[in-house]
């Protein structure tokens, strides 16, 4: 009976990978920085297409550029998180 009562942790012992969308959001500001330094070619494959699908990046004369929506997303991402404790 004691074997049946073994403790099993509800949390995995390894970190759960972020969804693709979370990964793209997390890395978008760094990608914009890479664009500004003409290093967009260094981005891992698939990211550019995914950012285009989000509507955050468009190609202009073969150069990836942020869209208005991409710039708005970047502004939102660059704001520090709002915490209730900050209002005290």
C-alpha positions in Angstrom: 0.0 0.0 0.0 2.8 2.4 0.7 4.0 2.0 -2.9 0.6 3.4 -4.0 1.2 6.5 -1.8 4.5 7.6 -3.4 4.8 11.3 -3.7 4.5 12.6 -7.3 5.2 16.2 -7.9 2.6 18.1 -10.0 5.3 20.3 -11.4 7.8 18.9 -14.0 11.4 18.7 -13.0 12.4 20.6 -16.1 11.2 24.0 -17.3 8.2 23.9 -19.7 9.1 25.4 -23.0 7.3 28.6 -23.9 4.8 28.6 -26.7 6.1 29.8 -30.0 4.1 33.1 -29.6 5.6 33.6 -26.1 9.1 33.0 -27.6 8.5 35.5 -30.4 7.2 38.1 -28.0 10.1 37.6 -25.6 12.7 38.0 -28.4 11.0 40.8 -30.5 12.8 43.7 -28.9 16.1 42.0 -29.5 15.1 41.3 -33.1 14.2 45.0 -33.6 17.7 45.8 -32.3 19.2 43.4 -34.8 17.2 45.1 -37.6 18.6 48.5 -36.6 22.1 47.1 -36.8 21.5 45.4 -40.2 21.9 42.0 -38.5 18.5 40.6 -39.3 20.1 37.8 -41.3 21.4 36.4 -38.0 17.9 35.6 -36.7 17.1 31.9 -36.5 15.2 30.6 -39.5 11.4 31.0 -39.3 11.4 34.0 -37.0 11.0 36.5 -39.8 8.1 34.7 -41.4 6.5 34.4 -37.9 6.9 38.1 -37.2 5.4 38.8 -40.6 2.5 36.5 -39.8 2.0 38.5 -36.5 1.9 41.7 -38.6 4.9 43.1 -36.7 7.4 43.0 -39.6 7.0 43.7 -43.3 9.5 43.6 -46.1 10.4 46.9 -47.8 12.7 46.6 -50.8 14.0 43.3 -49.4 14.7 44.8 -45.9 12.7 43.7 -42.9 11.0 46.7 -41.2 8.7 47.0 -38.2 5.1 47.8 -39.0 3.0 50.3 -37.0 1.6 47.3 -35.1 5.1 46.0 -34.5 6.2 49.4 -33.1 3.1 49.5 -30.9 3.9 46.0 -29.6 7.5 47.0 -29.0 6.4 50.0 -27.0 4.1 47.8 -24.9 6.8 45.2 -24.3 9.4 47.8 -23.3 7.2 49.2 -20.5 8.1 47.9 -17.0 5.4 45.6 -15.6 2.8 47.5 -13.5 2.7 46.1 -9.9 0.1 47.0 -7.3 3.0 47.4 -4.8 4.2 50.4 -6.8 1.0 52.3 -5.9 1.7 52.2 -2.1 
